[in-house]
Amino acid sequence: MLWTLVKALLFKRQYFWRLAVLILAGDALLTLLIIHFVAYTEIDFETYIVQADKVQQGQRDYSLIYGPSGPLVYPAGHVMIHRALSFVLNATSFRTVQYIYGVLYMASMLVSCMIYHRAKTIPNWVLLLLPLSKRLHSIYVLRLFNDCWSSTIAMFSIYIFSFAGNELIACFLFSFALSIKMNILLYMPGLLVVFLKSLGVIESLVHLGIIVLFQVWLAMPFLMSHPRAYLSHAFDFSRQFLYKWTVNWRFIPEDTFLSKQFALSLLMGHLTTLALFAFFRWFKSDGGLIETVKRGFIRPLQRASWDLPSGDGKSNVVHQIVTVLFTSNLIGITFARSLHYQFYSWYAQQLPLLLWRTRYPIAIKLCLLLGIEYSWNVFPSTDLSSAILDISHLLILIGLWFGYPTGTKGRKVSFNDKVDEVEDDTNVSTSSMEWEPES
């Protein structure tokens, strides 16, 4: 009897949310225990609050806003959030702030479960992998990094993008996430793919304009007084990261790490990989990128894809939207010049879904997850830990290339069909929607 219940929770889709609720409840208890019994480590949060207080006092020149660990280098949404947290800190206690971050962490877990549920092609038991990261708990409730806010809000925007007709709301959320930290730009190539496939060229431009205008509105107090200082500090693409904090390139000599040639090679690798996925994978079922773009300009008021969602039919290909956006983010992370420990929050909860888009055996998938988690928990990073991290990223991208880079098999999906058909390597009965264990 007990085994039957366990098997149902792990493999039958109708039990997805029962398992998810159990996992969320257990993780909430674990997070509460971490807050109460594991010591907080100050890194950047004090700086965030000091900088926000200076803005509260009337300072609008980004070049003059400093904290204990350096200047203000994040956009206006970051300032807005930490002005609110400063108020909470002054009105209550630091423990209350940790509780807020605990709720934020649980929100990220909830939206991850919601995305996995929408994607349909992930076995229930994979949810058990989401709360296992020691580093991710630390980033949220023991370090209080701003990455937690941008990553969680970005995940909510991706979830909303998966519903037809809600792109406007998703754009505001996406823009708000970008206003906290500019790493959200790593999703932009994937978002352009989603826009081009699901909206006309004109609508795509309108939605991109909304993202930009919302940024301007949030930053208006700074843009009205010191626009150059704001843009050069909040969106500093030439910013140098310290070698001692790198997680991904420790095996590279420091002089090479700091060289312009190394930065340029990573940029070329990033752009090349995006181009390869765009030309040969993401638009394959639509006749290729060039043909899709041609259709987009020929009929700018209609969607450019042959097989894009319409109405309720979008539920058939939610996994395509999610996979493209997650892959775009992973490509950017793979070729990042330097990853710091808090950056793990950018993609930790996305990795299981991406791995289940590959054809790797379950043992390989789990080994890759374990290798990545190990790398993020070695401090300071070593040649071995950073090599394992980079190799794991590359193997996932290779697995996606030869697996299901848009979340589905090669056969074109009709978005106008009303049948929730699952197309993946996971064995599943589409009539009963009950998951069967993979062999």
Secondary structure, 3 states (H helix, E strand, C coil): CHHHHHHHHHHEHHHHHHHHHHHHHHHHHHHHHHHHHCCCCCCCHHHHHHHHHHHHCCCCCHHHCEECCEECCCCHHHHHHHHHHHHHHHHCCHHHHHHHHHHHHHHHHHHHHHHHHHHCCCCHHHHHHHHHCHHHHHHHHHHCCCHHHHHHHHHHHHHHHCCCCCHHHHHHHHHHHHCCCHHHHHHHHHHHHHHHHHCCHHHHHHHHHHHHHHHHHHCHHHHHHCHHHHHHHHCCCCCCCCHHHCCCCCCCCHHHHCCHHHHHHHHHHHHHHHHHHHHHHHCHHHCCHHHHHHHHHHCCCCCCCCCCCCHHHHHHHHHHHHHHHHHHHHHHHHCCCCCCHHHHHHCHHHHHHHHCCCCCCHHHHHHHHHHHHHHHHCCCCCHHHHHHHHHHHHHHHHHHHHCCCCCCCCCCCCCCCCCCCCCCCCCEECCCCEECCCC
